[in-house]
Amino acid sequence: MASQVIRYDDWGAGEYGALGGRRAPVGSWAGNNVMLYRNGSVGPRAGLRNTTPAGLPAGTIWGFASRPVPGGDGVIVVGSGVYTFDLGTPGAAVTSLGNLSQAPTAPVAILPVPGAVYLSSVGDRTYKVTGGVAALPGTAYGGRHLAIHGTRLVIGHLTESGGAPFLRRIRWSDAAAETFSAANFAEAGDPWHISGLHTQRDALTITKQNQFMVLTGSLADLGGTVGLDATIRRVARHDGPLRSEAAVGADELLWFQGLFDRCPGFYTGSKADRLAHLEYTTSTPNDGSDAAPSHAVVALDKAGSAEAGVAFVAQPDARAALLHNGAWSFHTLAAGAAGRGAASDGRLHLASGGQVWTWDYAFDRPGDGSGATSQGDGTAVPVPASLTLPEWWAPSGEVVQVRTVVLELDSYSTGAVATNHVDVVVDCLGPYQGEGTLAATAQSFDRVQGGGSAGSPHRATFGIDGQRGGGFRIRLENIRGCAIRAVTVVADVEGAWTRA
């Protein structure tokens, strides 16, 4: 009999999802409400804080966005009213910017640009917001989607005079950028409606329910066709986003959730694909309405992050998939903490039901109630967090028995009443006598809070009186106030010894 040491200290591959523990790549894990920190450890996310601005009126939220500048404010459309508030100050008062001419019946497209914000409402018109809401001059058509291509403002999926719908039509502004000539339009592909316009690299990506198209070149003031120097062509046949829930990240990938998918999808500019193993929600895909979208897709800025990321949040079950610091993770948010999303300064803001919730995803440590963080989602009770490591099986069919588990972690001060805690459970896989999985009795690391905001290192050793079997799996449950740096397992292996 020989002892073998198996060490887990690389968490960079993130959530293994539907791949399962037996096929999980090195460095991956499965979890709920845990995420990869910038220092390489993995631990609980910060809790969401209710940051609903004072004076926000009740009503349907038709649009929500943030200005892409440090300390940028939020722009939110409630009913026909347009409001702004400071995203960095929880509970800050809203300021009315004015009203749209008509109450929206579909999501309002919001396009922040330097010094202004454009709004477009299908069945109404397009507006510019600086100090207030002002309709663009002339015939400023209203549509579901807005984008900038070169110096031109582009509107898609629109209605025109008499309320006639032109679901696959795009219109672009004149060279002056804020006036629209009747002749500047083109039809994009087959009769399926346009579900999004996105500036991606130097092209304009046009998403449809069943395909991805691209407009390249320069738009000109011509009637009925695209300008002489521009073309529209289909690039990929793939289920696209049903509505406008898609976003281009700093990595220039267009992130979306396909019509029939429960997982993230992406479009590179030449190819569309999906991360099928990352089914983060059990709710019916795209089972939403114009007033209450089924999910939000929000590109995350690089503030406080190792690299660009993205968040997917499903409305029905408040489940989320987060790409942060290069690793995916799954989360369960407080009921109601979903809806339309916006990001600024390392924070994700979610607006729904007359409330705004803020997730400081770049906090990269357990929430402590400071800034926009909370220990739990709107409560001082820490979020329930768990982490499951990949399965380990004897390489040549030997019998394995776990003897020792060593936990290396950082303990933080969170301000919560509860102690910092981790339960360690060892599952025997393919037991020598019996079938299925046998779990050893949970053992716990439990300490009074300490370590401040930087965290203090701890090491805990657990003797395991486990069963003998073909392999094992380590589960860390009820994680509070701690981040995991490494887990070392010492196991007896009967038979030939083989290095993992």
WOLINDA-V360408 format. One line per field, one symbol per residue. ss: DSSP state (H for helix, E for strand, - for the rest). phi: phi as a letter, one per 30 degrees, with the letter a starting at -180 (. if undefined). A space follows every 10 residues. Layout:
ss = ???
phi = ???
This chain:
ss = -EEEEEEE-- ---EE-HHH- -------EEE EE-EEE---- -EEE--E-EE ---E------ EEEEEE---- --EEEEEE-- EEEEEE---- --E-EEEEE- --------EE EEE--EEEEE ----EEEEE- --EEE----- EEEEEEEEE- -EEEEEEEE- HHH-EEEEEE EE-------- ----EEE--- ---EEEEEEE --EEEEEE-- EEEEEEEE-- --------EE EEEEEEE--- -----EEE-- ---EEE---- --EEEEE--- -EEEEEEEE- ---------- ----EEEEEE --------EE EEEE----EE EEEE--EEEE EE-------E EEEE--EEEE EE--EEEEE- HHH------- ---E------ -----EEEE- -EE-----EE EEEEEEEEEE E--------E EEEEEEEEEE E-----EEE- --EEEEE--- -----EEEEE EEE-----EE EEEEEEEEEE -EEEEEEEEE EEEE------
phi = .bcbccccbc cddidchddi ddcddeicab abibaddddj dbadddddcd ceddidddkd dcaaabddbe idcccbccic dcbbadddbe idddbdckbd dbddbbecdb bdbeiabcbb bdibacbbcb dadbdddidc ecbdbbacbi ccdccbhbcb eiiddbdccc bbddedibbb ddddaaccid deddclbbdb hcbcdccbdb acbbcbjcdb dbcibdeecb bcbdcbcadc ddccdaacdd didccacdec ccbdbbbdjb bcabcddcdc bcdddhdbbd dbddacbbdc ddeicdadba bcbdddchcb cbcbhibdbc bccdejdbjd babahibccb bahibbcbcd dddhaedbid hccbdbdibd deddbbbcde dbcedbidcc bdcbbcccbc ccdciddddd abccbccdch eebjbibccd ddbbcbbdea jiddicdbbb cbdcccdcad abbcccbhdb ibcccabccc bdbdjddbdd
